[in-house]
């Protein structure tokens, strides 16, 4: 990359070190992932951003189906009376609900909520569909839009409307519900780590951080490059809370009426924000090959010279046929240098340059987006070599993120250590279990408890806040 | 099928000849495609129904992408001021808009419409994104939910909320926009005819039937088994109507500011209703193999006998690996007869019975849902034979539907012939072009003009209504 190009980027994208938040905004707008909509707090997901979402959907959906889940579609609107049925739930969501009060020219008798989440409507249907234990489990999921009337919004991270999937399942026994809750967390972890190359910490939420109406909430937490936490997916075990409110009963194997045990779980377009803030750099996005809409961009060099355009087209067809997601950038209105910048900004994992010298040597020149390393690739073994290269890039992005994260997790033993640790990363601490300690930490540091990891190997024996005896290992961090 | 089973069906599904509308309702509820929601006019799409929609989406989406379209996501809510910008458009949609007036605890300053369709928001974004002719065309599509506050509703056919895709494209020239409008109609025709095995009549809508704000609307019209028309997909050429209202201008090749030429087009979950009413029979659904969620159901016969369960499992794995969508019905709580009824109701194209006698003969017994014909299939050539059989069923369903339709299209020359023809099917007539004649026909017969087919070979020279000189060939029918 030449000096002038570098300068151009300095002008365009705010450096991460200077203002991480502005860097994020610069990157998402310039890479054309998203745009602001003429509706308060809502976003327009542009083709390049939506193509990432489609990749995430595909990878998650096939795992949902492989674990026995089926997709359905429930109505967007939920009558107020239905939303009010589970007390904790309505308390948690009512303040951020958008209400429909008019249909055509008539004023509605009852307000209708645009779903902030769909537990209540799934429950209403489950109570209608379940008869006996033979009908269980029911393991349904839906891909849809939801709306939460947020006060301050940021594209992908927190918007009034967003896209997500919400799984809702009902089971015979508490054990099965718990197993489902943990299984889906593990499916999420696999999607995050294998597809998004994003390491996550999985564990249980504290009672004050759990979902409105849940008995237990589990989350996967990722660390962004500014050291802040992003809750990237949650799964909930409701026990019989909703079943009791909605009277979802089944005739058990013993011939008794019993309440079902229920779970729900969700990931959203927020994951796109997580990818950006996990992998991006000063030049823009760096997309993991497995979810990149374009894995390889071919840029012809000196395209006017004999054979270059032909060879570029030939390679494009060859790689497309081999199953890669490939783009041939044959624009004749911009220079190769402009194209390099453009595709680096868009985070395409591999750029393949093909020029007269390459052709003379029966090769192309591959440039990795993750390391900017440049190396010749023989045309004879192109597909095979690129497959390896993409795997390497995928792994390297994961390793870089894991290294950065692990270097910023600090075992802390008192408030002063905690306060310092959460300036740059996660604090791993002992906690007595008292919500008052969580509150105090939040008040004093703005950090919140993230989750209690499954590996509970102690890092001390006294609560990081009150000093009393403590047996819970927990992460604290500032969070998105 | 035994007598008792037949009796069971007579009790369950109203015969088509007796009450087609009740037959439809019986079939969609009993086959568990859909259920009524606790929200006025809305439906719950159950797993089996949603799986059909996923198949339709896949088949349509790959064709959209192959013709150069990209998916995006636009906000659900549209500010009233934006909806009001194009006069005809708002007039067409305002009466059926659901309005959000409250967000959380605040009353909104401006009402927000839940999108009945998204022309206005696409236009707002296009006006922001387009600079010069180099940015054109922009060919975007979105898969989403929309809402129209309908007075009377029927699942799939007309509901307050439904799922659809809406393509929105902008172009440099009127010719390109027209080409796009016709190309997408042809894509729809291909999806309908090749995937849904549903023959359609393509043509242009009359001015009174066109979309609010369009210069020209084209449709594909299918005939249901009761002879009524179902508009199965529409494409619109807006000319510069919306571009002028929303100021979508680009710098042309001549350096002048010009308005873009715009199109939009959509198909919806309505197609599921169309499949049911095109192919269904007294036993329930008959699904075309290409969109059937389950193409082959394996039913073990005398499963307790040695080797049957093993062989059924082996065949299941073999067919699944060969790429078929297969279900093994190994329930031990119901009889084979019950299973036969169940999968016939659900319209699975092929039932494969495997019993001791089959195994002894190295065969299985295949039963076609379309004809109920039963024939042995050698296990040795099973995959190959089933592939052929599914292709045959797909073709036969199309042929049956085309035959039924063609037999019910009548060339008519006066009002009396037209009135009779639309009792049982479509009337093909000459029309002078005067909307007053369409009105009169609608008043007298409840039939509406469907479209003017591309093949305008005359069926007379006088208007079917007023008798004046007429040069337009047009279809009239009662419609869903």
Boltz contact constraints between the chains, C-beta under 6 A:
constraints:
  - contact:
      token1: [A, 37]
      token2: [B, 75]
      max_distance: 6.0
  - contact:
      token1: [A, 38]
      token2: [B, 124]
      max_distance: 6.0
  - contact:
      token1: [A, 39]
      token2: [B, 75]
      max_distance: 6.0
  - contact:
      token1: [A, 39]
      token2: [B, 77]
      max_distance: 6.0
  - contact:
      token1: [A, 42]
      token2: [B, 75]
      max_distance: 6.0
  - contact:
      token1: [A, 44]
      token2: [B, 74]
      max_distance: 6.0
  - contact:
      token1: [A, 44]
      token2: [B, 125]
      max_distance: 6.0
  - contact:
      token1: [A, 45]
      token2: [B, 72]
      max_distance: 6.0
  - contact:
      token1: [A, 45]
      token2: [B, 73]
      max_distance: 6.0
  - contact:
      token1: [A, 46]
      token2: [B, 72]
      max_distance: 6.0
  - contact:
      token1: [A, 47]
      token2: [B, 70]
      max_distance: 6.0
  - contact:
      token1: [A, 47]
      token2: [B, 72]
      max_distance: 6.0
  - contact:
      token1: [A, 50]
      token2: [B, 71]
      max_distance: 6.0
  - contact:
      token1: [A, 50]
      token2: [B, 72]
      max_distance: 6.0
  - contact:
      token1: [A, 50]
      token2: [B, 73]
      max_distance: 6.0
  - contact:
      token1: [A, 70]
      token2: [B, 47]
      max_distance: 6.0
  - contact:
      token1: [A, 71]
      token2: [B, 50]
      max_distance: 6.0
  - contact:
      token1: [A, 72]
      token2: [B, 45]
      max_distance: 6.0
  - contact:
      token1: [A, 72]
      token2: [B, 46]
      max_distance: 6.0
  - contact:
      token1: [A, 72]
      token2: [B, 47]
      max_distance: 6.0
  - contact:
      token1: [A, 72]
      token2: [B, 50]
      max_distance: 6.0
  - contact:
      token1: [A, 73]
      token2: [B, 45]
      max_distance: 6.0
  - contact:
      token1: [A, 73]
      token2: [B, 50]
      max_distance: 6.0
  - contact:
      token1: [A, 74]
      token2: [B, 44]
      max_distance: 6.0
  - contact:
      token1: [A, 75]
      token2: [B, 37]
      max_distance: 6.0
  - contact:
      token1: [A, 75]
      token2: [B, 39]
      max_distance: 6.0
  - contact:
      token1: [A, 75]
      token2: [B, 42]
      max_distance: 6.0
  - contact:
      token1: [A, 75]
      token2: [B, 161]
      max_distance: 6.0
  - contact:
      token1: [A, 76]
      token2: [B, 145]
      max_distance: 6.0
  - contact:
      token1: [A, 76]
      token2: [B, 161]
      max_distance: 6.0
  - contact:
      token1: [A, 77]
      token2: [B, 39]
      max_distance: 6.0
  - contact:
      token1: [A, 95]
      token2: [B, 104]
      max_distance: 6.0
  - contact:
      token1: [A, 96]
      token2: [B, 104]
      max_distance: 6.0
  - contact:
      token1: [A, 98]
      token2: [B, 100]
      max_distance: 6.0
  - contact:
      token1: [A, 98]
      token2: [B, 103]
      max_distance: 6.0
  - contact:
      token1: [A, 99]
      token2: [B, 102]
      max_distance: 6.0
  - contact:
      token1: [A, 100]
      token2: [B, 98]
      max_distance: 6.0
  - contact:
      token1: [A, 100]
      token2: [B, 100]
      max_distance: 6.0
  - contact:
      token1: [A, 101]
      token2: [B, 101]
      max_distance: 6.0
  - contact:
      token1: [A, 102]
      token2: [B, 99]
      max_distance: 6.0
  - contact:
      token1: [A, 103]
      token2: [B, 98]
      max_distance: 6.0
  - contact:
      token1: [A, 103]
      token2: [B, 149]
      max_distance: 6.0
  - contact:
      token1: [A, 104]
      token2: [B, 95]
      max_distance: 6.0
  - contact:
      token1: [A, 104]
      token2: [B, 96]
      max_distance: 6.0
  - contact:
      token1: [A, 104]
      token2: [B, 149]
      max_distance: 6.0
  - contact:
      token1: [A, 124]
      token2: [B, 38]
      max_distance: 6.0
  - contact:
      token1: [A, 125]
      token2: [B, 44]
      max_distance: 6.0
  - contact:
      token1: [A, 145]
      token2: [B, 76]
      max_distance: 6.0
  - contact:
      token1: [A, 149]
      token2: [B, 103]
      max_distance: 6.0
  - contact:
      token1: [A, 149]
      token2: [B, 104]
      max_distance: 6.0
  - contact:
      token1: [A, 161]
      token2: [B, 75]
      max_distance: 6.0
  - contact:
      token1: [A, 161]
      token2: [B, 76]
      max_distance: 6.0
